[in-house]
């Protein structure tokens, strides 16, 4: 379901987990989602008559007990009620005919599934009659509300992290040429334990590096027969799972593939789609470039193919 959440709505969940940890709660409750919403989209609440400071006062009045902070490395699960809030956000988006789930839908989910918070926000002056028009605007990015918040690292405790990845494979005649998750017709292909997809491997290392999680060899050792001939997209799907649950959000990936032949540019849209699909992100978050090596060295002689990637994530 998280695939349908737009970037800001995903960050609400990310911040909800952070708030739960900060307040020492072993579980994410709707109140933490509301606090996450107040962090990510204070303008939405402000427009509806409630400041984000007021949201925190409500939380601290409802849950005055202080607990010791839980390390953010500990996985904090959603409570049943918090899960219902997110499911409700999805059904509100369906009902309104919106493709993506936004911060506005999350607010509707909170109001529908948490009578306690609904009542408190009402007492605080929430203008419920304005919600639907505002949700429409957050819905498909008409008002600019959905634009990427460049001030994210200043407004919150999210950290922007970058990682770098590099890979090279020798090319041999008669092997399948897999790049960026798709097969490209050519008379040579990479030699490797898996399918030898240099672009996917470089992106894997960039993402793992950004998250401080080692490298591709640690997670998918080439001594493991499980990965023999594997389609490398499976590695990206694995990383997507590890990143899921609010631990890390992919902000952007930039990559360059270096090959003397064939021409790769025409295949980029299909590669972007395959890569984005495996990672559960929008294709426009992946930028691809191609270079030749001007006939110099092994790559230039067509004996090898290489890729470099840089990933930027929020953790
Ligand atoms: Mg490799």
Boltz pocket constraint, residues with backbone or C-beta under 6 A from the ligand:
constraints:
  - pocket:
      binder: B
      contacts: [[A, 167], [A, 168], [A, 169], [A, 192], [A, 196], [A, 197], [A, 198], [A, 201]]
      max_distance: 6.0
